[in-house]
Amino acid sequence: MTDGTKNIVLQKIAKEKGTPIFVIDLEKVRNNYLRFKKNLPDVQVYYAVKSNSDPKIVKTLFDMGASFDVASLPEFHLVRENIKNMLPKDQQEFIWEKIIYAHPIKIIKTLHELEPYKPLVTFDNLDELEKIKKHCPSAGIVLRLEVSNEGSVVDLSSKFGASREDAVNLAVKAFEMGLNIEGLSFHVGSQCTNFNNYMKALDLASYVFDEVKKRGYKIANPKTGKRILDIGGGFPAEEYDSSIMSFEELAKKLREEINRLFPNDIEIVAEPGRFLVANACTVVVNIIGRAFRHGITSYYIDDGVYGTFSGQLFDHQIYTLESFKNGEKEKCIIFGPTCDGFDTVSPSTNDKKYPYGNLPKMELGEFLFVNNMGAYTLASASNFNGFPIAKVVYVNK
């Protein structure tokens, strides 16, 4: 739909449903999935459920043929809801082939619950390996490598990943313990803008595969005989930064490097989250208050950093509020609804270099909207101060 039509639809929904609302365009989710598959046709897409766990997004991607990256039991069971009517044998096949529990650190209770499903899980240290051996020995395992996250908005390398020095010994130890190590994984950091991270990580994975083989072991999926290489997520949403290389260019580089380093016996999987959902969601809010302070207009809206705008803090993003009406714009400050002064949407409370709001003169009761709010926003929203989380509305089902 055109921008004009979209604006009419959004305002109509806001008037009917009330605000704040979180509008999910499922057609955009489908289109993003198709774009990924078009450019990386040999890569199996494991949607990172953590980015947006909305059940209809999960169902939409399930219907498209996606696989799933989960990092908790609730996420695992959310995906399982889509296969509950399958025969037990078919459910097990789906879990084996289309779910990876990609959290390197797992609670023992979680391992006990996962054991009957014989899932694919990740690890990056000896203690975790011993936990898996004791509490979930039927699992297939994937060793997560520590790789550079330089240039990524969210750095994950300080928390997860086996170093180059430890990785080979850990893989060998897994074999010696009788565990089934099927592959390697890495994550270059969320919203990666330095595509050289992927190239370095692929080179490291090639090295580890080769070194383990020299030690007399072969990392491989026992069913297919192929090595699994999980290249993680980090695929950037271009809507956040128009200066970054396009996904098509990144995909071309990945295809070339994968073909060079892994010409055969390899299954490549990826864990896109933000890429699939960021541009698929728009938030509409209402102006509930206005004040004039120190020569600047302050607007108060019915959503904030404890709600959908939580991604401003946890995901380090700038969200630009826009008006549905035209007019000469002026600098302003935009606050969320809670009693906390920290609840400041623009300028950002966590970094004063973020820009002020820039809006035409607004009246109480008028609507504002923000595009590209699909990833790591609603996922971390809370009911702090008793304010409700934004209502979810779907379009283009």
Summary of the structure (lengths in Angstrom):
residues: 397
radius of gyration: 22.7
end to end distance: 13.8
largest distance: 72.8
contacts: 1351
relative contact order: 0.15
helix: 39%
strand: 24%
